[in-house]
Amino acid sequence: VNGGIDNTTAVTPFQLKTKMEAVRTQFFGTASSWCIKHYDYFGNVILMIQGGKTVNIDYVSDTIVNITPYTAFLTECWNVIANLDSVGGGNPNGFCACSARTTASIQIRVYEYTGTIQQAGISWIAYGR
């Protein structure tokens, strides 16, 4: 099946099914977080992409928000991108950034410079293995 160099070799339905199932993607999720896992031919996770949204709260500058991903990364979290989702009365001058990350936790720091950010959640996405 992997050779694929000519049309003279027969491939059984079982061989084809096995190879097609070997490279797959699975989605797991809840209302507040989700995870996509990509597998190689041998069933090993080669990439995990996770994301979610925190509940809406009022933030002041230098607020730290700790996030637990849907599932722990196997070896490391390579990067995290986060954004404030302003709902009524939000502050357009606020932003957030990842200040720390491990395989099992993400720390987001919220910054602003014109008063309290009102009723905003943080949408985030992280990837790694």
N, C-alpha and C positions, 0 to 999 in steps of 0.2 A: 504494500500500500504506500509506504514512504518512498520507494524507488521511483515509481511513476515515469519510467523512461520509454516504455513501449506499450502496445495494446495486445501483446501476446500472452501475458501472464494473467491467469484468472484470479479475481478477488472474490472471496466468499462474502455473503451478506454479514456474517458474524465479524469478519476482519474489518469490513467497512464501518459497521456499527461501533466496534471497539475504538477505532481511530477517531471517528466523529465525536464520540463521547469524551475522548481523552482531552481534547482542547475545548474547554467550555468556560462559561461565565456563569456565576451564581449571584443572585441578588438577595440580600437580607435587609429587613428594615422595620422600623416602627414609625410612629407619627413624628418623633423628634430626631431620629438619626437613622442612617442607612449605611450599607456596605456592599460593594461590588468586589468579588474575588475573581481573578483570571488565573486559570490553571494551564500548565504545560501538558505535553503528551503523557507524562508519567503521573499526572494527578497532583503535582506540586504547585502550591500557590506561587505565582511569579509576580503578581501585582495586586495590591489592594487599594481601592479608592473608597474613602468614607466621607460622609458629610452629615449635616444636620442644621437645626436652628434652635437656639436657646429661647426660653420664655422672654416675653417683653418685660423690661424693668426700667427704672430711671437710673442713669449712670452719671457719675461725676468723673472728672479727669483722674486718670491713674487707677481706675477700677480694674481689678483682675478677676477674670472669669475662668474657672476651671471646668474643662469639658472632658467627659469620658467618652471615647469613641464607641461605636456600636460593638466592636470586638477589638481586642488588642492586636497590634501589628506583630507579625512573626519575628522580624529582626530589627526593623527601625521605621520610623516615620520620617520620610524624606523632606516634606514641606507641608505647610498649612497656609491657606489663604482664608481670610475672614473679612466680613463686611457688616457694618451696622445697617439694620433694616428699620428705618424710622417709620413709626406709625403716627398717629396724630400728635402734632406739636414737637416733632423731632428736631434735632439740631443738625443742620447741614455742615457744620464745621467740625463735627466729630468723626473720628476714624478709629480703627483698631488694627492691631498687629499681633502676631504670634510672638510671645516672649519666652516660651519654653515648650518642649515637647519630648515625650518618651514613647515607648511602644504602647503604653496604656493610658496616657493622659496628655491633654493639650492645655496650655495656659494662654489665654488671650488677654491683652491689656488694651483698655479703651482710653483714648485720648480725646480731649476737646478743649476749646479755648474761649468759649463765649457762654458759659453757664451750663446748667444741667441738661443732659440729653434725656428727653422725656419719652417714655414708653417705646423702647427699641429692643429688638432681639438681635442676636448675632448669627448670621448665616456663615457656615464654615465648610471647607472641603479640605481633606488631607489625603496624601497618597504616600505609599511606601510598600514595604514587603514584610 
